[in-house]
Amino acid sequence: MRIAYLAASPIPSRRANALQVMKVCDNLVGLGHEVRLWVPGRRPSVTPVDLKRQFGLVHSFAIEWLPAVPSLHHYDFCGIAVLAARRWQADLLYVRPLQAAALGSQLGWPTLLDLHDRPHGRLGPRLLRAFVGGRGARRLVMTTHALQRWLVEQHRLRLEPPFAIVAPNGADLQRYAGLPDPAEARRQLGWPEGFTASYTGQLYQGRGLDLLVQLARRLPQVQFVWAGGDPASVDAWRAELARLGVANTRLLGFVANQDLPLVHAASEMLLMPYERNVYLRQGDLSTFFSPMKLFEYLAAGRVILSSDLPTLREVLGEQNAILLPPEDVSAWEVAVADVVCDRSKYHHMAERAQADSLQYGWEARCRRALEGLTP
């Protein structure tokens, strides 16, 4: 099947949505489909090899960069991209922007909408209804049950299978197969030996970074590692840690997705200390988000400490993670110290996490999204 993937994410980019887009395209190709990706912006001076390493890709697919005027909020890009995909004779429009979903569906062209958050702004809900009500609407994929419930309650939409499905984000399970034990992974990375607790992801507001700093100050026997973040944020946090005299926290900066599994493997513990409110430009995401690190942590087979948030409870429970009150430093300190003192007590939890990850591979997500849609 010819699949035209339309995304408003700049490529390349270190944002989570760019990684999601590239992972889906990669796995659609892996399933035997011909894929072409349309994104806004100018063609960058980056090689296919660079893209493969940054995003951890296995396959190759065509990418088309289209000009877009920022003040038009992607309406121009979506119109041009939908028409370009039609000229390419795509069998299916696989889209992220609501503008493209609404246009494709209203024109009667087979369209799948991959929705990761609520429709925003005055026109967002209208565009969603235009997609759902159009002749071309074939499937609505949502990342959490919380998002599905919100859409049903707020917009009075009938969102039931097989048209509407919930499919969380995922991990590249093959990259996590056969990882070395923590000591060997640290040796390969050139890290000092010792109990290591890692956080991977952006350094945005709401990620619990202040809590990580306090944990490092209270638990000097633990090596803390942060992987991710833009250069300015990394520099700012390094300066803050130096000011506070915190010497047991290593900031790696951006780590290519291809190299991330070894960072996870080098850790006895993986941390997800989200605060009660998790902000991006769209606002607070804490009620609806499906963070990719969650599924990568599961696949790594390490002890997971996570904030106890309802949307994370769709995947995590007491059997595969230690769930803790957000922003409660004392509770987190006790939990980390307990794992340090007796790792064997939590071995079954790490094994259960890895077993649970098998249902969250990117390939399985793509299969489910396309189920019943292929000729």
PEQUIKA-V927221 format. One record per helix or strand of 3 or more residues. SS is the DSSP state (a for helix, b for strand). FROM is the first residue (numbers start at 1). TO is the last residue. Records with the same first field share a line. If there is no record, write none. Layout:
BEGIN
SS=FROM-TO, FROM-TO
END
This chain:
BEGIN
b=2-6, 34-40, 62-66, 92-95, 111-115, 137-142, 164-166, 196-200, 223-227, 249-253, 269-272, 303-307, 322-324
a=16-30, 48-55, 70-72, 75-87, 98-106, 121-133, 145-155, 173-176, 182-189, 209-218, 231-244, 257-265, 292-300, 312-314, 329-341, 343-357, 362-370
END
